[in-house]
Amino acid sequence: MKKFGVKFDNTAQNRLITAGLLVSTILIIAVSVFAIGKIQEKLYESYANFGQLLGKTIAIQSYEITKNKPVEEKFESLKIYSASILESNNDISFISFKDSKGNVIFTSADDFKERAEHTKTNLSAPITDEYGKIQGTAEIGLNATMASSIAKTTKNSMFVVFTLVWAVFTTVILINTFLITRELSILHHGVRAISRGKFGTTLEYKDASGEIKELFSAFNDMSTRLHRYEEQNIEELTLEKNKFESVLMSIANGVVVCDSKDKVVLVNPIAENILSVKTGEITGVSFLGYLDMEGRPCFREEIETFKKTPLEIIEKKPLEFNVNVNSRVVKSVISPMFSKSHDYLGYIIVLIDITKEAEVDKLKSDFISNVSHELRTPVTILRSYIDTLYSFGNEFKFEEQKEFIGVINQEIIRLNKMVNDILDFSKLQSDAKYEKQEGDIMQTLENTLAGLKVLAEEKGVNFVVEKEGEIPNLLYNEESIERVISNLVTNAIKYAPENSAINIGAKISSRMPDSIEITVSDKGIGISKEHIEKIFDRFYRVENDTHTIKGTGLGLHLVKVTIEKHHKGKVFVDSELNKGSTFGFCLPIYPVLEETEDILQKTEV
């Protein structure tokens, strides 16, 4: 279990405390200035009263010492009296006496010029006799030395007092803030640890205050309970997680799991294969930035559309789209992920490789177009020739009528072949079982070639049959094998040069154990390598400047289905462009009967 100490952060609380201290300091300074001002005001007011009292005292005493004396003696008496007062009191800057008419009798300003120059306040008091009659005026000047000294002392004392008060106040606040922040900081770090999944974290609270101490105790209790719960459920959660990943990894389709920030959290091997990336290469990377081998951002636009769609809509109807990725056609489905509380966590993209299906759809479309075109041609020819014979038959000679009927017959044969190919395709694709009988494959071969002899003679082509060794009887369906041989030989006649030979071979096969091999070779235009792999696919037709002969694209596919599906054999082709082609098939000498195969399949199930 982890224990936390103290670590301070510059939080809004600290800034608030600093602002409070600043405001308190300003208030204390303002109060200090106001208090000192008031004290100084009272001090100078008292000083002024002191001056008034001093003036009256000097006035009374000056009358007493000059009473009944001649003018000359009065001057000397006042001079001596003024000097004694000025020497004993430094606050008095000068003393002047005037008679009742305002004439100066004596002034100390002449003898104490320097002190007179620092006069701050002038005060006067009347000189009266015992009858209350005014005999003159006593005037004094004060330099306020004592008042200034007292004011300065008072100001300094008040500054010291208020400074001590501010220091004590600030110290108390800071200490209290330190203690509270320290406790809250410990609690804050503890809560952060819990939020990160560090259950079992405990807090030290020996010196904590009452309520905080109770809070720490409750936190430690909660943390301990969470730790126990985690220990009890971690194995179960890990097991469920492993199950989820195992299921995801074993799904036949590609799966990419992204979080709410588009980063790839999980991707299964099928998806890595479809996206052509190495294991772990895109984990932790934004899927928006994925580029295929041609540098195209295949999924960016669709993911942005998904994210712009409201969740309540996309949840009911996930976004589906087809995208081309590295020469593949991939059907993609994007669905949102939610937690148990229905919080949005991210999304899942399911990738389904439909390249073959897309190719088949295209081939079907091409097949329908080709069949429509192929059917239109003989129908048009038949209608034209029949209409001509019907309307103008009497005008033609017998040889010309025979020629017309021959063309009609050829077109009917051509039309019949196309219809049979389509019917055979439907039949062969079904699970219908063919009845097989033991027979001589060489006899079937000769019968088929005899039926095609007329077609070969029209082009000046002759058949060369080569048999190697003894060919045993085989178990096969004669009708379907005749059609296979007919398809291969007919194709050879189409592409063979005029007045050339078509070689038909029969031998014990070296390609497939315990089987015989039938081959049909021509010296025609041949097939390029890129077409050989798909030549037996349904609806597939080779069309370029060299191959211009039309067809349904079903003939060779019917050969493949007949041999491999219904006779458990094998078809093959060897060809070189401009040198000719060899098509062939292998039939097992000891075939597994379909009834036996069904029994074996049921036993395995």
C-alpha positions in Angstrom: 0.0 0.0 0.0 1.2 3.5 -0.9 1.4 6.3 1.6 1.3 10.0 0.7 3.2 13.0 2.2 2.9 16.7 1.4 3.4 18.4 -1.9 1.9 21.9 -2.5 0.4 23.1 -5.7 -0.2 26.7 -6.8 -4.0 26.4 -6.6 -6.8 28.9 -6.7 -7.1 28.6 -2.9 -3.5 29.8 -2.4 -4.1 32.7 -4.8 -7.3 33.6 -2.8 -5.4 33.6 0.5 -2.7 35.8 -1.0 -5.4 38.3 -2.2 -6.9 38.2 1.3 -3.6 39.0 2.9 -3.0 41.9 0.5 -6.5 43.4 1.3 -5.9 43.0 5.0 -2.5 44.7 4.7 -4.1 47.7 2.8 -6.8 48.0 5.5 -4.2 47.9 8.4 -2.1 50.6 6.7 -5.2 52.7 6.1 -6.3 52.4 9.7 -2.8 53.2 10.9 -2.6 56.4 8.7 -6.0 57.5 9.9 -5.2 56.9 13.6 -1.8 58.7 13.4 -3.5 61.6 11.7 -6.1 61.9 14.4 -3.5 61.6 17.2 -1.3 64.3 15.6 -4.4 66.5 15.1 -5.2 66.2 18.8 -1.6 66.8 19.7 -1.3 70.1 17.8 -4.7 71.2 19.2 -3.4 70.6 22.8 -0.2 72.4 21.8 -2.1 75.4 20.7 -4.0 75.5 24.0 -0.7 75.2 25.8 0.5 78.3 23.8 -2.6 80.3 24.8 -2.1 79.5 28.4 1.6 80.3 28.2 0.8 83.7 26.6 -1.7 84.6 29.3 0.9 83.6 32.0 3.6 85.8 30.4 1.1 88.7 30.1 0.2 88.6 33.8 3.8 88.2 34.9 5.1 91.0 32.7 2.5 93.4 34.2 3.6 92.5 37.7 7.3 93.1 37.1 6.8 96.4 35.2 4.0 97.9 37.4 4.8 101.4 38.7 8.2 101.5 37.0 9.4 104.1 34.6 9.8 103.3 30.9 13.6 102.7 31.0 13.3 100.2 33.8 10.4 98.5 32.2 12.5 97.8 29.1 15.3 96.2 31.1 12.9 94.2 33.3 11.1 92.8 30.2 14.5 92.0 28.6 15.7 90.1 31.6 12.4 88.3 32.0 12.2 87.4 28.3 15.8 86.1 28.3 15.1 83.9 31.3 12.0 82.4 29.6 13.7 81.8 26.2 16.7 80.1 27.9 14.5 77.8 29.9 12.1 76.9 27.1 13.3 76.0 23.6 9.7 75.9 22.1 9.4 79.7 22.4 11.1 81.4 19.5 10.5 85.0 20.5 8.6 87.3 23.0 7.3 90.8 22.2 5.6 93.4 24.4 3.5 96.3 23.1 1.7 99.1 24.9 -1.9 99.9 24.6 -1.3 101.9 21.5 0.5 99.0 19.7 4.0 100.4 20.0 6.7 97.8 20.7 8.1 98.2 24.1 10.5 95.2 23.8 11.1 92.2 21.5 13.5 89.3 21.8 13.7 88.9 18.0 16.7 91.3 17.9 18.7 89.2 20.4 17.4 85.7 19.2 17.2 86.2 15.5 17.9 82.5 14.6 15.2 81.2 16.9 12.7 83.8 15.6 13.2 82.6 12.0 11.9 79.1 13.0 8.6 80.4 14.3 5.7 78.2 13.4 2.8 79.8 15.4 2.2 83.3 16.7 0.0 83.8 19.8 -0.9 87.0 21.7 -2.5 87.7 25.1 -3.7 91.1 26.5 -1.9 92.7 29.5 -4.5 94.0 32.0 -4.2 95.8 35.3 -6.0 94.9 38.5 -9.0 96.7 37.3 -9.2 94.8 34.1 -8.1 97.7 31.9 -5.8 96.7 29.0 -2.4 98.1 29.4 -0.8 96.4 26.4 -0.2 93.1 24.6 2.2 90.2 25.1 3.0 88.3 21.9 4.9 85.0 21.7 6.1 82.8 18.8 6.3 79.0 19.1 8.5 76.8 16.9 6.6 73.5 17.8 9.8 71.6 18.5 8.3 69.7 21.3 5.1 69.0 19.4 7.0 67.7 16.4 9.1 65.5 18.6 6.0 64.1 20.3 4.3 63.6 16.9 7.3 61.8 15.5 7.6 59.6 18.5 3.8 58.8 18.4 4.0 58.1 14.7 6.9 55.7 15.1 5.2 54.0 18.0 2.0 53.5 16.1 3.9 52.2 13.1 5.6 49.6 15.2 2.3 48.6 16.9 0.4 48.2 13.7 3.4 46.4 12.0 3.4 43.9 14.9 -0.3 43.4 14.6 -0.1 42.8 10.9 2.8 40.4 11.4 0.9 38.4 14.0 -2.3 38.4 11.9 -0.4 37.2 8.7 1.5 34.6 10.6 -1.7 33.1 12.1 -3.4 33.0 8.7 -0.3 31.5 7.0 0.1 28.8 9.7 -3.7 28.0 9.5 -3.5 27.9 5.7 -0.4 25.7 5.7 -2.1 23.2 8.0 -5.4 23.1 6.0 -3.6 23.0 2.7 -1.3 20.2 3.9 -4.2 18.1 4.9 -6.2 18.8 1.7 -3.1 18.2 -0.4 -2.7 14.7 1.1 -6.4 14.0 0.6 -6.2 15.3 -3.0 -3.3 13.0 -3.9 -5.0 10.1 -2.3 -8.2 10.6 -4.3 -6.1 10.9 -7.6 -4.4 7.6 -6.8 -7.8 5.9 -6.3 -9.0 7.4 -9.6 -6.0 5.9 -11.3 -6.9 2.5 -10.0 -4.3 2.4 -7.1 -6.7 0.8 -4.6 -5.3 0.3 -1.1 -3.7 3.8 -0.9 -3.7 5.0 2.8 -3.3 8.5 4.2 -1.3 9.5 7.3 -3.4 11.6 9.7 -1.7 11.7 13.1 -1.6 15.5 13.4 -4.9 16.1 11.5 -7.7 18.2 13.0 -10.9 16.7 14.2 -13.1 16.7 11.0 -10.2 16.2 8.6 -9.1 13.3 10.8 -12.5 11.6 10.4 -12.4 12.3 6.6 -8.9 10.6 6.4 -10.2 7.6 8.4 -13.2 7.2 6.1 -11.0 7.5 3.0 -8.6 4.8 4.2 -11.5 2.5 5.0 -12.9 3.0 1.5 -9.5 2.4 -0.1 -9.0 -0.8 1.8 -12.4 -2.1 0.8 -11.7 -1.3 -2.9 -8.4 -3.1 -2.7 -10.1 -6.2 -1.3 -12.7 -6.0 -4.0 -10.1 -5.6 -6.7 -8.2 -8.7 -5.4 -11.3 -10.7 -5.4 -12.4 -9.8 -8.9 -9.1 -9.3 -10.8 -8.9 -12.9 -11.9 -12.5 -12.9 -13.1 -12.0 -9.7 -15.0 -8.8 -10.9 -16.5 -10.5 -14.1 -17.6 -13.4 -12.2 -19.2 -11.0 -9.9 -21.0 -9.0 -12.9 -22.3 -12.2 -14.5 -23.5 -13.2 -11.3 -25.3 -9.9 -11.0 -27.0 -9.8 -14.7 -27.9 -13.3 -14.5 -29.5 -12.3 -11.3 -31.3 -9.1 -12.8 -32.6 -10.9 -15.9 -33.9 -13.7 -14.1 -35.7 -13.6 -14.9 -39.5 -14.0 -11.2 -40.4 -11.6 -8.4 -39.6 -12.3 -6.3 -36.5 -10.7 -3.0 -35.5 -11.6 -1.5 -32.1 -10.9 2.3 -31.7 -11.4 4.5 -28.6 -13.2 7.9 -28.6 -10.1 9.6 -29.8 -9.8 7.3 -32.9 -6.8 5.4 -31.6 -6.7 1.7 -32.4 -7.1 -0.3 -29.2 -7.3 -3.8 -30.7 -7.1 -5.3 -34.1 -7.4 -9.0 -35.0 -5.2 -10.9 -37.5 -7.9 -11.0 -40.2 -8.1 -7.2 -40.2 -4.2 -6.9 -40.3 -4.3 -9.1 -43.4 -7.0 -7.1 -45.1 -5.2 -3.8 -44.2 -1.8 -5.3 -45.1 -0.2 -4.2 -41.9 2.2 -6.0 -39.5 1.1 -7.2 -36.1 0.9 -4.3 -33.7 1.8 -1.8 -36.4 -1.3 0.3 -36.1 -2.2 -0.3 -32.4 -2.2 3.0 -30.5 -2.2 5.0 -33.7 -5.2 7.1 -35.0 -7.1 5.0 -37.5 -8.0 8.2 -39.4 -4.4 8.3 -40.6 -4.4 4.8 -42.1 -3.3 4.8 -45.7 -3.4 1.8 -48.0 -0.5 0.7 -50.3 -1.5 3.4 -52.8 -1.5 6.1 -50.2 -5.3 6.6 -50.0 -7.0 7.5 -46.7 -9.6 4.7 -47.1 -11.7 5.2 -44.0 -11.3 8.8 -43.0 -14.4 10.2 -44.8 -16.7 7.4 -43.5 -15.4 7.7 -39.9 -16.0 11.5 -39.9 -19.5 10.8 -41.3 -20.0 8.3 -38.4 -18.8 10.8 -35.8 -21.1 13.6 -37.2 -24.2 11.3 -37.0 -26.1 11.4 -33.7 -25.4 8.4 -31.5 -29.1 7.6 -31.1 -29.4 7.2 -34.9 -26.1 5.3 -35.5 -26.8 3.0 -32.5 -30.0 1.7 -34.2 -28.5 1.6 -37.7 -24.7 1.2 -37.9 -22.9 2.8 -40.8 -22.3 0.4 -43.7 -20.1 1.1 -46.8 -17.9 -0.6 -49.3 -14.3 0.6 -49.7 -11.4 -0.4 -51.9 -8.3 -1.4 -49.8 -5.2 -2.7 -51.5 -7.0 -4.0 -54.6 -9.7 -5.6 -52.3 -13.3 -4.7 -52.0 -14.1 -4.5 -48.3 -17.5 -4.2 -46.8 -17.2 -2.2 -43.6 -19.6 -1.7 -40.7 -19.0 0.9 -38.0 -20.9 0.5 -34.7 -20.5 2.6 -31.5 -19.3 1.1 -28.2 -20.9 2.0 -24.9 -20.2 1.2 -21.2 -22.8 -0.3 -18.9 -23.9 3.2 -18.0 -24.3 3.9 -21.7 -21.2 6.2 -21.8 -19.7 6.5 -25.3 -16.3 4.6 -25.4 -15.4 4.5 -29.1 -16.4 2.4 -32.1 -15.8 -1.0 -33.7 -15.2 -1.5 -37.4 -16.0 -4.9 -38.9 -14.2 -5.6 -42.2 -15.6 -8.2 -44.6 -13.5 -9.1 -47.6 -16.1 -9.3 -50.5 -13.6 -9.1 -53.3 -14.7 -12.5 -54.8 -18.4 -11.7 -54.3 -17.9 -8.3 -56.1 -16.1 -10.1 -58.9 -18.9 -12.6 -59.2 -21.5 -9.9 -59.3 -19.5 -8.2 -62.0 -19.2 -11.4 -63.9 -22.9 -12.1 -63.5 -23.7 -8.7 -64.9 -21.3 -9.3 -67.8 -22.8 -12.8 -68.3 -26.3 -11.4 -68.6 -25.1 -8.8 -71.0 -23.2 -11.3 -73.1 -26.0 -13.9 -73.1 -28.5 -11.2 -74.2 -26.1 -10.2 -77.0 -25.4 -13.8 -78.0 -29.1 -14.7 -78.0 -30.0 -11.5 -80.0 -27.6 -12.4 -82.8 -29.0 -15.9 -83.7 -32.6 -14.8 -83.2 -32.1 -11.8 -85.5 -30.5 -14.1 -88.1 -33.2 -16.7 -87.8 -36.0 -14.1 -88.1 -34.3 -12.5 -91.1 -33.7 -15.7 -93.0 -37.1 -17.3 -92.2 -38.9 -14.1 -93.2 -36.9 -13.9 -96.5 -37.8 -17.6 -97.3 -41.4 -17.1 -96.3 -41.9 -14.0 -98.4 -39.6 -14.6 -101.4 -38.9 -18.4 -101.2 -40.3 -19.1 -104.7 -37.9 -16.6 -106.3 -34.8 -18.5 -105.0 -33.2 -21.5 -106.6 -33.1 -24.8 -104.8 -29.4 -24.3 -104.0 -30.0 -20.9 -102.6 -32.9 -22.2 -100.4 -30.6 -25.0 -99.2 -28.0 -22.5 -98.3 -30.6 -20.4 -96.3 -31.8 -23.5 -94.5 -28.2 -24.4 -93.7 -27.6 -21.0 -92.1 -30.8 -21.4 -90.1 -29.7 -24.8 -88.9 -26.3 -23.5 -87.8 -28.0 -20.7 -85.8 -30.4 -23.1 -84.2 -27.5 -25.4 -83.2 -25.7 -22.3 -81.8 -28.9 -21.2 -79.9 -29.5 -24.7 -78.6 -25.9 -24.9 -77.3 -26.2 -21.7 -75.4 -29.6 -22.8 -73.8 -28.0 -26.2 -72.9 -25.0 -24.4 -71.3 -27.4 -22.4 -69.1 -29.5 -25.4 -68.2 -26.4 -27.5 -67.5 -25.0 -24.8 -65.3 -28.1 -24.7 -63.2 -28.2 -28.5 -63.0 -24.5 -28.9 -62.2 -24.6 -26.2 -59.5 -27.3 -28.2 -57.6 -26.6 -31.1 -55.4 -28.3 -33.5 -57.8 -26.4 -36.8 -58.1 -25.3 -38.2 -61.5 -25.9 -41.9 -62.2 -22.6 -43.5 -63.2 -21.9 -46.7 -65.0 -18.8 -48.5 -66.0 -17.8 -47.8 -69.5 -15.0 -47.4 -72.1 -13.8 -43.8 -72.1 -12.2 -44.2 -75.5 -15.5 -45.2 -77.0 -17.1 -42.1 -75.5 -14.3 -40.0 -76.9 -14.7 -41.5 -80.5 -18.5 -41.0 -80.4 -18.1 -37.3 -79.4 -15.5 -36.6 -82.1 -17.7 -38.2 -84.7 -20.5 -35.8 -83.8 -18.1 -32.8 -84.2 -16.5 -34.0 -87.5 -18.7 -31.8 -89.6 -17.9 -28.7 -87.6 -14.1 -29.5 -87.9 -14.4 -30.1 -91.7 -16.0 -26.6 -92.2 -12.8 -25.1 -90.8 -10.5 -27.6 -92.4 -9.4 -29.0 -89.1 -8.7 -32.7 -88.6 -8.5 -34.8 -85.3 -5.4 -36.8 -84.3 -6.2 -39.3 -81.5 -3.2 -40.6 -79.5 -3.6 -43.4 -77.0 -0.7 -44.4 -74.7 -1.0 -47.9 -73.2 -4.1 -49.7 -72.0 -6.9 -47.5 -70.8 -9.1 -49.4 -68.3 -12.9 -49.0 -68.0 -14.0 -46.2 -65.7 -17.1 -45.5 -63.6 -18.6 -42.2 -65.0 -21.7 -40.5 -66.3 -21.3 -40.9 -70.1 -23.6 -38.0 -71.0 -21.9 -35.4 -68.9 -18.4 -36.6 -70.0 -19.4 -36.4 -73.6 -20.4 -32.7 -72.9 -17.0 -32.1 -71.3 -15.1 -33.5 -74.3 -17.4 -31.6 -76.7 -16.8 -28.3 -74.9 -13.0 -28.8 -75.0 -12.9 -29.9 -78.6 -15.3 -27.2 -79.8 -13.2 -24.5 -78.1 -10.1 -26.0 -79.8 -11.9 -25.8 -83.2 -12.8 -22.2 -82.6 -9.2 -21.1 -81.9 -7.2 -23.5 -84.1 -5.8 -22.1 -87.3 -7.5 -23.3 -90.6 -6.2 -26.5 -92.0 -4.4 -27.5 -88.8 -4.6 -30.6 -86.5 -6.2 -30.9 -83.1 -4.4 -33.6 -80.9 -6.6 -35.6 -78.5 -4.6 -37.7 -76.1 -5.5 -40.5 -73.6 -3.1 -42.1 -71.1 -2.5 -43.1 -67.5 -2.1 -39.7 -65.7 1.1 -38.6 -64.0 -0.7 -35.5 -62.6 -3.1 -37.5 -60.4 -2.5 -41.0 -58.9 -4.7 -43.9 -60.1 -6.4 -41.9 -62.9 -6.5 -41.5 -66.6 -5.8 -38.3 -68.4 -7.6 -36.9 -71.5 -6.0 -33.8 -73.3 -7.1 -31.6 -76.2 -4.3 -29.6 -77.8 -4.5 -26.9 -80.5 -2.0 -24.6 -82.2 -4.1 -21.5 -81.8 -3.6 -18.1 -80.3 -3.0 -19.4 -76.7 -3.8 -17.7 -73.4 -1.7 -15.2 -71.4 -0.6 -16.1 -67.9 -2.9 -13.5 -66.1 -6.0 -15.3 -67.6 -5.0 -18.9 -67.0 -5.7 -18.9 -63.2 -9.3 -17.7 -63.8 -10.1 -19.5 -67.1 -12.3 -22.1 -65.4 -14.2 -19.5 -63.3 -17.9 -19.1 -64.0 -18.9 -16.3 -66.4 -15.2 -15.6 -67.1 -14.3 -14.8 -70.7 -11.0 -13.7 -72.2 -11.6 -10.7 -74.4 -8.9 -8.6 -76.0 -7.4 -7.9 -79.4 -6.5 -11.5 -79.8 -9.6 -13.3 -78.3 -12.6 -11.9 -80.2 -14.8 -15.0 -80.3 -18.0 -14.4 -78.2 -19.6 -16.8 -75.7 -21.4 -17.2 -72.5 -18.4 -17.8 -70.3 -19.9 -21.0 -68.9 -18.4 -23.8 -71.0 -15.1 -24.3 -69.2 -16.8 -23.7 -65.8 -19.2 -26.5 -66.6 -16.2 -28.7 -67.5 -14.6 -28.0 -64.1 -17.8 -28.6 -62.0 -18.5 -31.9 -63.9 -15.1 -33.3 -63.5 -14.1 -32.0 -60.0 -17.5 -31.9 -58.2 -19.3 -34.8 -59.7 -16.5 -37.1 -60.7 -13.8 -36.2 -58.1 -11.3 -35.6 -60.9 -9.1 -32.7 -61.8 -9.0 -30.2 -64.7 -5.9 -28.4 -66.0 -4.6 -26.1 -68.7 -1.2 -25.5 -70.3 -0.9 -22.6 -72.6 1.6 -20.2 -74.2 0.6 -17.1 -76.0 0.7 -17.4 -79.8 1.8 -21.1 -79.6 -1.4 -22.9 -78.6 -3.2 -24.4 -75.6 -3.7 -27.8 -74.1 -6.9 -28.4 -72.0 -7.4 -31.6 -70.1 -8.9 -33.5 -67.3 -8.2 -36.5 -65.0 -10.7 -39.1 -64.0 -10.0 -41.6 -61.1 -9.8 -45.3 -62.1 -11.2 -46.3 -58.7 -13.6 -43.5 -57.8 -15.2 -43.1 -54.3 -18.9 -43.8 -54.8 -21.1 -40.9 -53.7 -23.1 -43.2 -51.3 -19.8 -44.1 -49.6 -18.8 -40.5 -49.4 -22.1 -39.6 -47.8 -21.6 -42.3 -45.2 -18.1 -41.1 -44.4 -19.3 -37.5 -44.0 -22.1 -38.5 -41.6 -19.6 -40.6 -39.6 -17.2 -37.6 -39.3 -20.1 -35.4 -38.1 
